[in-house]
Amino acid sequence: MANFERMFEDFFDSVNSQTTAVAVEKSASLEAMDAHSVMDSLQSLPAGPQEEFLLQTQIRPHFGKFGINDSPIGTHPDFIALEGTATTQNHYTCTLFVDIKGSTRLSLLYPLDFVFKFKNAVIQTCVEIIRSFDGHVHRLMGDAVMAFFGGRSTEKEDAVSDAINCSITLRAILEESIKPWMERQGLDAKDFGFRVGCDFGDDNEVLWGSFGYQNVGEVSATGLPVDMASKLQGLASKNQTMLGQGLLDFVNWPEKYSQIKARNKDGVQENLPVVTPNLTDKDGVPINYAMRQLSYSKCLEFIALPRSFREKITGGTVKNHSQIDFKCFTIINGQRSEYISASKFLEPNISLVFEVAARTANRLNFPLKVVFKKTNHGRATPDDERDIEQMGVVKYIQKKCVSQYDKSIPPFSKVNLDEATLYRGLHTMKCEVYESSGAMLFRDWIGVMIR
């Protein structure tokens, strides 16, 4: 399992061979410091697939993605045929803008060689996290990255789930890996962060074409949702992701996992429910394009990052236990397959099995009480059920012999809960496990996304 707290440090070391063990002095003492002595231990960036795809190999397996995404920067591979032509094509996309905030000041504090290596490692980290979720990096713009999610072989809803999982993972790596690394190196990390804007545009809202000239141009997408992603990034607070109306409406994103941005203006709190300045249509009517801030802390409950990692950064909301596991399986045409939490959208009317397994060769006090609680979201969910955690279903894990003839104890004891996909949107199943004494041992959520 990947050590997510050390992920950036391992990546920085891999592409720079060796980092300086001494904190870089700030500009006040640069006159007395030989810049060459600082940089002697920072070797040039090596090329090679091992370093380039290092983060992907650690992130992708957690989300059920295999292999690596080696797509190059530039034209999306599905639209290469448009290069240098006047042909255009309507096709959906989910656009993501990532801006690194607070990096400009680094050039005033540290030697430029070091600033380059650090900023490049951060940009490379963004690129690899985007590609870990099958995103296509379209453009690097100074301290910003523009990416598209989706394509001809990707379902529209899955492009959205990839972009959202990417946004959550970006912040997790920033706060739990990059910033702690900066502090250990003596770097000023208080103003450093990301801002992310994300929006979805359907086929009739996005047009792909070749801009510029054949040798001085690019194939890109245009349309209100594409342009809005950039504006949303500009309106996001530090270390926050702003979601646009196109995405929110398309997948029925729950209010529980987003919030209206608020700001203080002249000592008064002001809510910002729509993109500002408010654009107007051809008749001069404001379009009131909705935006919501992704609720990072709530999304950590169900994202498929390692449970032990989420326990640490949620302050115990998620509770891990090394001897207990919680999984979901789909049953399609009699075939049982694991469904990784919120990793993709499922068709409606698919049978689900939620399974809790506990190791028996330990000091757990059996029987264990398991409580399943589901919460359904989305417009199709009945009013008396929508956004409301349902009454728990209680089951017990017993420690029993294999049979009356075989007195051995199996290595695992399990309980299952049968469910099925029904309403469009994101839904969750919470699982809590209690020891016979009543002490809580385990708590986690699985998110189920339904088309």
N, C-alpha and C positions, 0 to 999 in steps of 0.2 A: 504494500500500500504506500502511496506517495506521502511524503512528509510535506504537507502544504505550508507549514510555517517556514520551512527551509527552501521552499521551491525557488524563490527569486535568488537567494544566495547561491544555491546549486547551479542555477542557470547562469548567473553572472560569472561564477567561477569557471563554468564550462566554456564560455565564449571568450573569456579573458585570461584563461590559464591560471592566473594567480592574482589575487587582489592585495592591495597594500594592507598590512596589519596595523598600520598606524593611522589614526584619524587624520584626515586632511585638514590642515590649518586654514582658518578663514583669511579673507583678504587683508585683514589688519596686520597679519604677520607674514604676508606673502613676500614682502621685500627682503626679509631675512631668510627666505626659504628657497632652496634650489629646486625649481620645478622638475628638473631631470631626475633628482633623487627620489621625488614622489612617484614619478611615472616609470622608473626603471623596473619596478615589480609588476607593472601592468603591461603585459605583452599585447601585441596586435591581435585583433579579432580573427580567429581562424575560421575558415570556411569548411563546410561539410555537413552532411545530413544528420549526423549524430547530434551536433549542437543545435541545429536548426529545428529539429523535431523533438527535442528533449521534453519540452513541456507537454506536447501533444500525447506522447506515450504515457505520461502520468495522469492526464486529465480525461482523455477520451474513454478509457475502459470504465470509468465510474458512471458514464452516461450511455453505456451500451454501444459505443462507436468503436469500430475496429479499423486497423490500419492507420494511415496518416493522410492528412489533407495537404497535398503538395502543390496546390494551385498557385501560380505566380501572381504577382501584382499586375493590375491593369485590366484589360478587357475581360469581362466575365466569360468563361469558356463556352457558355451556351449562346453567346452573341458575337463570336469572332467573325462570322460570315458577314456581319454588318460593317466591318472595318473598311473605310475608304469608299463606302457606297452611299447612295441617297435613300436606301431602303430603311424603313423603320418597322418596329414590331412592338405590339402591345403585349406586355407580360408583367405579372405581379412581381413585387419584391418587398422585402423587409429591410429598411435602411437603418444603419447604425453609425452614429458619429461619436467618436471618443476624443476628448480633448484633455491633454495633460496640463493640469493647473499648477502654477507655482514653479515651473521649471526655468522660466526666464531669469529669475533672480539668482539661480545657481551660478550663472556666468560671472556675477559680481563677487561671488564668495570663494570660488575654487578655480584651480587651473583648468584651462579650456580642454586639455587632453583628457582630464578626468571627467569633466562635464560631458564631453562627447561620449565617452565610454558608458557612463551611467545612463544618459538619456537614450542612447542607442539600445542599451539593454532593456530599458523600460518600454521603448517602442517595439522591440522584438518580442517582449513579453505580451504586449497587447496583440500583436500580429498572431502569435502562436495560440493565445487564448481564443481569438476570433476563429482561427482555422480549426481549433479543437472542436468547435461546434459547427463545422462545415460551412462557416462563413467564407466569403470571397473578399479579400482585401483589394479595394478598388484604387485607393490613392493614399499617399502619405503627404500631409500638408504641414510642414514644420513640426509642431508638437501634437498634431491631430491625425487621426486615422479614420478613413471612411470605408465602410464595408457593406456588402449586400449579402443577405441570407435568402436562400431559395434558388430555384431553377427548375428546369423542365422535369427533372426526376425527383423533385422534392414536393411533397404536399404543402399547400399554402400554410395550413395550421402548424405544420412541423417547422417551417421556417420561422414562425413566430416563437415557438417554444425554444428553438435553438438560440434566437437572439436574446430572449429573456434570461435563459440559463447562462449565456455568455456574459450578460450585464452583471448578474449576481456574482459570478465567479471572478470577474474583473475586480469588483470591489473587495471580495474576500481576499484575493491575492495581494491587492494594494495594502489593505489595512493589517493583514496578518503576516505578510511576508516582506513586501517592499519597504514599508515604513519602519518596521522593526530593524531591518537590515541597515537602513539609513542611520538610525539612531545608534546602532552598534558601531558604525563607522565614524560617528561624530558629525554626521551631516545634519543640517537644519531641515527637519521634516514637517514642521508645523503648518506650513502653507502648501505643502505638496499634496496633490490629489488628482482625481479624474472627474470629468463631467461627461455624462452620456445622454444622447438623444436617440430615440428609437420610434419608428412609425412604420405602418404597413399600408401599402397601396395595392389594390386589386388590379386585374388585367386591364380594365377600362380606365384606370386612373394613372397608369404608368406607361410611358413610351420610351423605348430604347432606340438609339440611333447613333450615328457617327458624327461627332462635333468637330469643328475645325477643318483642317485639310488632311490629305492622305498621310503626309509625313509630319504634320504638326497638329495632331488631334487625338481624340480618344472616343471609344464607344462608351456611352454612359446612359443613365436613365434620367428622365425628367417627369415632372408631375408634382402636384401639391404635396402628397405624402413624402416624396423624396426631399423636397425643399424644406418641409416642416421638420424633418429629422435634425437638420442643422440648426434651425431656430430653437427646437426643443433642447438641444445640447446647450445653447447659449442661455436658456432660461433655467437650466438645472443648477441646483446648489452643488457645492463641492462634495464629491463622493456620492452623488445621487444620479439616478437614471430617470429621465422624464419620458413618459410614454404618451404618444399622440392618439387622437380620436380614432384614426383609421385602425390602429391596433386594438384599442380598447373595445371598440364596437364589433370588430370582426370575430374575436374569440370570446366575447362576453367576459372580459377580464374582471374578476370580482373586486368590489370596493374594499373588501377586507385586506387585499394585498396591494392597495395603492391608496394615495391620499392627496388631497388638494394642497398645493404648495401655499405656504403662508409666509409673509414677510412683514417686518416692522417698518412703517413709514410715518415719520414724525411722531414716534411713540405710540402709534396705533397699529394693531395687527390687521393686515389686509390679506384676504384670500385671493389667489390667482387661479381660477378654475379654467380659464381659456388662454390661448396663446396671445401674448401682447407684443407689439401693438396689434389690435384686433383688425385683421384684414377684412375688406369688403368685397362683395361680388360685383358683377357688372352693373347692377342697379344701385350700388352704393350701400347695400344692406350688410351689416357686420355678419361674418360667418360664424363667430363664436366657436372657434375650433377648440374642442376640449383637450385638456392635458392633465395628466395625473403623475405624481411622483411614485415610483415603484417602492413598495414597502420592503426594504431590504431585510429588516429583522424578522418580519413575518414569513418572508419567502425562504429564509434559512431553515424554517421548520421542515419544509418538504423537498428542498433541492437535493440532488443525488450526490453531493459532496460527502466525504466520509463522515460517519456519525460521530466519531470521537472528535473530529475537527469542529463539527457544528456544535457539539456540546460545549466546547471551550469558548466559542465566540458568541453563543447565545446566552451565556451565563447560567446554564443549567436548564433552560426551557426544554431543550432536547437532552435526554438522559441516556447515556450509553451504558451497556453492560456487556462485557466481553463474552459472557456465556449465553446471551440471548440474542436472537436475530428476528427481524420482521421483514417479510417480503410479500410481494403481490405477483400473482400469476394469471395469465389469460388462458382461456380454453377455447381454441378455435379449431373446428373440425376434429375434435378429439385430441388435438395437440396442445400440451401444456408448455407454456413458455414464460419465462420471467419478464415482468413488466417493471422497468426501472422508473422510479418515481419521477413524474412530470417530464419524462424524456421525449415523449412524442404523443400525438393525439390518436386515440382509438376510435374505431367505428362504434356507433350505438349498438346495443343489444348483443354485446359480447360478455360471456360469463367470466367472472373474476373470482379468484380465491386468494384471500388474505391469510397468510400463514405465520404463526409465531412458533419458533423452535427454541428449546432450552436444552443445554447440555446437562446430562444427568450425572456425569463424573465430576461433581463439585460439591460445594457446601451449601447450595441453595436449599432453603426449607420448603419442600414440596408439601401440598399442592400449591402451584402458583396461580394467582387470580389474574386473568387477562380481561381487560375491558376495551372493547372496540367502540369508537364513536365517529360517525361519519357526518360530514357537513357538505351539503350540495349548494352550488351557486349557479348563476346563469338565469337568463330571463325565462327559460322554459320550465324552471323548477317551480312547483306550486308555492303560492305566497306563504302558506303556513309552514313551509319547510325551507324556503330559500334563506341562505346565510345563517341558518340556525343549527347549532350542534345538536344532533339527535341523541335521544336517550341511549345510554351505553348497552351493548350486548356483552354479557358476562360469560366467560368460559374458564375452565380450569385445566391446567396442565398437571397431569398425574405422573408419578414415577412408578411405573408398573413393570412387572416381568413380561417377557415376550409372550409367554403363554403359560397355561397350567402345567405343561410338560417341559417348557424351557424357562428356568428360573433366572436366566441372565437378564440384566437390565440393558435395553438398547441405549446407544450413545446419545440419542436425542429423543425428547418427548415433544409432541406438537399438538396444536389446536388450529382449526381452520374456520374461516367465516366466508360463506358464499355470498357474492354480490353480482351485479351486472351493470354495464354501462347504459346510460339512458339519456341524460340531459346534456346539451352542448355546453362546454365550458370547462373550467377547472374545479375539481372537487377533491376533498381530502378524507382520508381515514386515519384517525388518531388511535394509537395503541398504547395502553399503559399496562405494566405488569407489576403486580404486588406480591411480596413474599407472604407466607402464611401468617407472619406476625403483623402484617398490615403495612410494612415499609415498602415504599415505591422503589423498584429496582430499575425500571426502564420506561422511557417515553419517547415516542417518535411518530412522525406523520409520513404518509405516502400520498403524493398528489396524483390524481388520475385526470388526464385531459381527454375530453370527448369531443368529436367533431359535431 
